[in-house]
């Protein structure tokens, strides 16, 4: 899994966001061992200190848990995972409406377009 990093935002924050998305989508299943800082830093091509900061963010959000002897594991707390999934969905929804506004659509027009697409799929 490749990381997509942009210079316009802090790298550690982008890493935390992308790892959080991997957790809620099941790439790292609940209760599973989480890769080490060095493994992830090598995969992303970043300094281990940068990755450590990203993992600290995931810990503060409750997505990963540090066990001194066993390393890090992905949370098994379904409420934490659901809350993150809803937060990500809200961010995507707001980005959609923002992008549609740039195209000249009102929020209600954009919602109608999304609803029409959903109806065509069923």
C-alpha atoms as an extended CHARMM CRD file, in Angstrom:
* protein
*
       122  EXT
         1         1  UNK       CA              0.0000000000        0.0000000000        0.0000000000  PROA      1               0.0000000000
         2         2  UNK       CA              1.5420000000        3.2270000000       -1.1070000000  PROA      2               0.0000000000
         3         3  UNK       CA              1.3180000000        6.4820000000        0.7660000000  PROA      3               0.0000000000
         4         4  UNK       CA              0.3500000000        9.6060000000       -1.1690000000  PROA      4               0.0000000000
         5         5  UNK       CA              2.0670000000       12.6160000000        0.3640000000  PROA      5               0.0000000000
         6         6  UNK       CA              1.7820000000       16.2730000000       -0.6080000000  PROA      6               0.0000000000
         7         7  UNK       CA              4.1090000000       19.0630000000        0.4160000000  PROA      7               0.0000000000
         8         8  UNK       CA              1.2280000000       21.4580000000        1.1450000000  PROA      8               0.0000000000
         9         9  UNK       CA              0.2840000000       19.8050000000        4.4780000000  PROA      9               0.0000000000
        10        10  UNK       CA              2.2710000000       18.3400000000        7.3800000000  PROA      10              0.0000000000
        11        11  UNK       CA              3.5410000000       14.8900000000        6.4140000000  PROA      11              0.0000000000
        12        12  UNK       CA              2.8270000000       13.3520000000        9.8290000000  PROA      12              0.0000000000
        13        13  UNK       CA             -0.7980000000       14.4510000000        9.6070000000  PROA      13              0.0000000000
        14        14  UNK       CA             -1.2120000000       12.9710000000        6.1360000000  PROA      14              0.0000000000
        15        15  UNK       CA              0.3340000000        9.7140000000        7.3530000000  PROA      15              0.0000000000
        16        16  UNK       CA             -2.0270000000        9.5940000000       10.3400000000  PROA      16              0.0000000000
        17        17  UNK       CA             -5.0290000000       10.2010000000        8.0790000000  PROA      17              0.0000000000
        18        18  UNK       CA             -4.0150000000        7.5250000000        5.6080000000  PROA      18              0.0000000000
        19        19  UNK       CA             -3.2480000000        4.9810000000        8.3240000000  PROA      19              0.0000000000
        20        20  UNK       CA             -6.5660000000        5.7970000000       10.0160000000  PROA      20              0.0000000000
        21        21  UNK       CA             -8.3550000000        5.1460000000        6.7420000000  PROA      21              0.0000000000
        22        22  UNK       CA             -6.5530000000        1.8110000000        6.4120000000  PROA      22              0.0000000000
        23        23  UNK       CA             -7.7210000000        0.8590000000        9.8850000000  PROA      23              0.0000000000
        24        24  UNK       CA            -11.3950000000        1.6700000000        9.3250000000  PROA      24              0.0000000000
        25        25  UNK       CA            -11.4480000000       -0.0240000000        5.9230000000  PROA      25              0.0000000000
        26        26  UNK       CA            -10.0580000000       -3.2360000000        7.4070000000  PROA      26              0.0000000000
        27        27  UNK       CA             -6.5680000000       -3.2250000000        5.8970000000  PROA      27              0.0000000000
        28        28  UNK       CA             -5.4500000000       -3.5280000000        9.5180000000  PROA      28              0.0000000000
        29        29  UNK       CA             -8.2130000000       -5.5820000000       11.1860000000  PROA      29              0.0000000000
        30        30  UNK       CA             -9.3620000000       -4.8760000000       14.7620000000  PROA      30              0.0000000000
        31        31  UNK       CA             -7.1010000000       -6.5340000000       17.3100000000  PROA      31              0.0000000000
        32        32  UNK       CA             -4.3360000000       -7.1960000000       14.7990000000  PROA      32              0.0000000000
        33        33  UNK       CA             -0.6820000000       -6.3710000000       15.3300000000  PROA      33              0.0000000000
        34        34  UNK       CA              0.1520000000       -2.9750000000       13.8840000000  PROA      34              0.0000000000
        35        35  UNK       CA              3.3930000000       -2.6210000000       11.8810000000  PROA      35              0.0000000000
        36        36  UNK       CA              6.3700000000       -1.0930000000       13.6660000000  PROA      36              0.0000000000
        37        37  UNK       CA              7.4440000000        2.5200000000       13.2950000000  PROA      37              0.0000000000
        38        38  UNK       CA             10.4670000000        1.4500000000       11.2650000000  PROA      38              0.0000000000
        39        39  UNK       CA              8.4200000000       -0.7830000000        8.9530000000  PROA      39              0.0000000000
        40        40  UNK       CA              5.9200000000        1.9720000000        8.2400000000  PROA      40              0.0000000000
        41        41  UNK       CA              8.6010000000        4.6560000000        7.8960000000  PROA      41              0.0000000000
        42        42  UNK       CA             10.4430000000        2.5310000000        5.3390000000  PROA      42              0.0000000000
        43        43  UNK       CA              7.2070000000        1.8840000000        3.4330000000  PROA      43              0.0000000000
        44        44  UNK       CA              6.3650000000        5.6000000000        3.3590000000  PROA      44              0.0000000000
        45        45  UNK       CA              9.9410000000        6.7390000000        2.7580000000  PROA      45              0.0000000000
        46        46  UNK       CA              9.9350000000        9.0780000000        5.7540000000  PROA      46              0.0000000000
        47        47  UNK       CA             12.0020000000        9.5850000000        8.8800000000  PROA      47              0.0000000000
        48        48  UNK       CA             10.9600000000        7.2600000000       11.7580000000  PROA      48              0.0000000000
        49        49  UNK       CA             10.4040000000       10.3490000000       13.9500000000  PROA      49              0.0000000000
        50        50  UNK       CA              7.8030000000       11.6040000000       11.4780000000  PROA      50              0.0000000000
        51        51  UNK       CA              6.0420000000        8.2430000000       11.5120000000  PROA      51              0.0000000000
        52        52  UNK       CA              6.2210000000        8.1370000000       15.3250000000  PROA      52              0.0000000000
        53        53  UNK       CA              4.3560000000       11.4470000000       15.4320000000  PROA      53              0.0000000000
        54        54  UNK       CA              1.6870000000       10.0500000000       13.0900000000  PROA      54              0.0000000000
        55        55  UNK       CA              1.2860000000        6.9710000000       15.2710000000  PROA      55              0.0000000000
        56        56  UNK       CA              1.0190000000        9.1800000000       18.3370000000  PROA      56              0.0000000000
        57        57  UNK       CA             -1.9440000000       10.8580000000       16.6610000000  PROA      57              0.0000000000
        58        58  UNK       CA             -3.5690000000        7.4720000000       16.0070000000  PROA      58              0.0000000000
        59        59  UNK       CA             -3.0560000000        6.5550000000       19.6610000000  PROA      59              0.0000000000
        60        60  UNK       CA             -4.6460000000        9.8060000000       20.8140000000  PROA      60              0.0000000000
        61        61  UNK       CA             -7.6490000000        9.0350000000       18.5970000000  PROA      61              0.0000000000
        62        62  UNK       CA             -7.8920000000        5.5700000000       20.1330000000  PROA      62              0.0000000000
        63        63  UNK       CA             -7.3010000000        3.7070000000       16.8610000000  PROA      63              0.0000000000
        64        64  UNK       CA             -4.1380000000        1.9420000000       18.0130000000  PROA      64              0.0000000000
        65        65  UNK       CA             -3.1020000000        0.7880000000       21.4500000000  PROA      65              0.0000000000
        66        66  UNK       CA              0.4870000000        0.4770000000       22.6410000000  PROA      66              0.0000000000
        67        67  UNK       CA              1.4000000000       -2.5380000000       24.7290000000  PROA      67              0.0000000000
        68        68  UNK       CA              4.9570000000       -2.3300000000       26.0140000000  PROA      68              0.0000000000
        69        69  UNK       CA              5.7050000000       -5.9990000000       25.4290000000  PROA      69              0.0000000000
        70        70  UNK       CA              3.5560000000       -6.7040000000       22.3730000000  PROA      70              0.0000000000
        71        71  UNK       CA              3.9730000000       -3.4810000000       20.3980000000  PROA      71              0.0000000000
        72        72  UNK       CA              0.9800000000       -1.7440000000       18.8950000000  PROA      72              0.0000000000
        73        73  UNK       CA             -2.3630000000       -3.3130000000       18.0640000000  PROA      73              0.0000000000
        74        74  UNK       CA             -5.4300000000       -1.9980000000       16.2950000000  PROA      74              0.0000000000
        75        75  UNK       CA             -8.2880000000       -1.1730000000       18.6370000000  PROA      75              0.0000000000
        76        76  UNK       CA            -11.1600000000       -3.6110000000       18.9660000000  PROA      76              0.0000000000
        77        77  UNK       CA            -13.4640000000       -0.8470000000       20.1860000000  PROA      77              0.0000000000
        78        78  UNK       CA            -16.2540000000       -0.7960000000       17.5990000000  PROA      78              0.0000000000
        79        79  UNK       CA            -17.4820000000        2.6060000000       18.8150000000  PROA      79              0.0000000000
        80        80  UNK       CA            -14.0810000000        4.1990000000       18.1130000000  PROA      80              0.0000000000
        81        81  UNK       CA            -13.9630000000        2.6470000000       14.6460000000  PROA      81              0.0000000000
        82        82  UNK       CA            -17.5340000000        3.7340000000       13.8490000000  PROA      82              0.0000000000
        83        83  UNK       CA            -16.8400000000        7.2840000000       15.0260000000  PROA      83              0.0000000000
        84        84  UNK       CA            -13.7750000000        7.4830000000       12.7720000000  PROA      84              0.0000000000
        85        85  UNK       CA            -15.7160000000        6.0380000000        9.8360000000  PROA      85              0.0000000000
        86        86  UNK       CA            -18.4460000000        8.6700000000       10.3200000000  PROA      86              0.0000000000
        87        87  UNK       CA            -15.8540000000       11.4520000000       10.5860000000  PROA      87              0.0000000000
        88        88  UNK       CA            -14.2340000000       10.3570000000        7.3380000000  PROA      88              0.0000000000
        89        89  UNK       CA            -17.6260000000       10.1210000000        5.6300000000  PROA      89              0.0000000000
        90        90  UNK       CA            -18.4850000000       13.6430000000        6.7730000000  PROA      90              0.0000000000
        91        91  UNK       CA            -15.1860000000       14.9720000000        5.4100000000  PROA      91              0.0000000000
        92        92  UNK       CA            -15.8280000000       13.2870000000        2.0490000000  PROA      92              0.0000000000
        93        93  UNK       CA            -19.3740000000       14.6530000000        1.9510000000  PROA      93              0.0000000000
        94        94  UNK       CA            -18.1900000000       18.1860000000        2.6590000000  PROA      94              0.0000000000
        95        95  UNK       CA            -15.4930000000       17.8840000000       -0.0060000000  PROA      95              0.0000000000
        96        96  UNK       CA            -18.1340000000       16.7370000000       -2.4840000000  PROA      96              0.0000000000
        97        97  UNK       CA            -20.3470000000       19.7430000000       -1.7480000000  PROA      97              0.0000000000
        98        98  UNK       CA            -17.3670000000       22.0860000000       -1.8970000000  PROA      98              0.0000000000
        99        99  UNK       CA            -16.2730000000       20.6880000000       -5.2570000000  PROA      99              0.0000000000
       100       100  UNK       CA            -19.8290000000       20.8900000000       -6.6050000000  PROA      100             0.0000000000
       101       101  UNK       CA            -20.0650000000       24.5190000000       -5.4500000000  PROA      101             0.0000000000
       102       102  UNK       CA            -16.9460000000       25.2760000000       -7.5160000000  PROA      102             0.0000000000
       103       103  UNK       CA            -18.7930000000       23.8080000000      -10.5090000000  PROA      103             0.0000000000
       104       104  UNK       CA            -21.7010000000       26.1750000000       -9.8990000000  PROA      104             0.0000000000
       105       105  UNK       CA            -24.1430000000       23.8070000000       -8.1830000000  PROA      105             0.0000000000
       106       106  UNK       CA            -26.0380000000       24.7430000000       -5.0570000000  PROA      106             0.0000000000
       107       107  UNK       CA            -25.9600000000       22.3510000000       -2.1130000000  PROA      107             0.0000000000
       108       108  UNK       CA            -29.4910000000       21.1440000000       -2.8990000000  PROA      108             0.0000000000
       109       109  UNK       CA            -28.6570000000       20.6390000000       -6.5900000000  PROA      109             0.0000000000
       110       110  UNK       CA            -25.5650000000       18.6470000000       -5.6400000000  PROA      110             0.0000000000
       111       111  UNK       CA            -27.6440000000       16.5120000000       -3.2570000000  PROA      111             0.0000000000
       112       112  UNK       CA            -30.1890000000       15.8810000000       -6.0290000000  PROA      112             0.0000000000
       113       113  UNK       CA            -27.4240000000       14.8150000000       -8.4080000000  PROA      113             0.0000000000
       114       114  UNK       CA            -26.0140000000       12.4100000000       -5.8330000000  PROA      114             0.0000000000
       115       115  UNK       CA            -29.4810000000       10.9870000000       -5.1300000000  PROA      115             0.0000000000
       116       116  UNK       CA            -30.1530000000       10.5460000000       -8.8690000000  PROA      116             0.0000000000
       117       117  UNK       CA            -26.8670000000        8.6450000000       -9.2660000000  PROA      117             0.0000000000
       118       118  UNK       CA            -27.8050000000        6.4040000000       -6.3610000000  PROA      118             0.0000000000
       119       119  UNK       CA            -31.2190000000        5.6330000000       -7.8850000000  PROA      119             0.0000000000
       120       120  UNK       CA            -29.6300000000        4.7120000000      -11.2430000000  PROA      120             0.0000000000
       121       121  UNK       CA            -27.3490000000        2.1840000000       -9.5250000000  PROA      121             0.0000000000
       122       122  UNK       CA            -30.2220000000        0.2640000000       -7.9020000000  PROA      122             0.0000000000
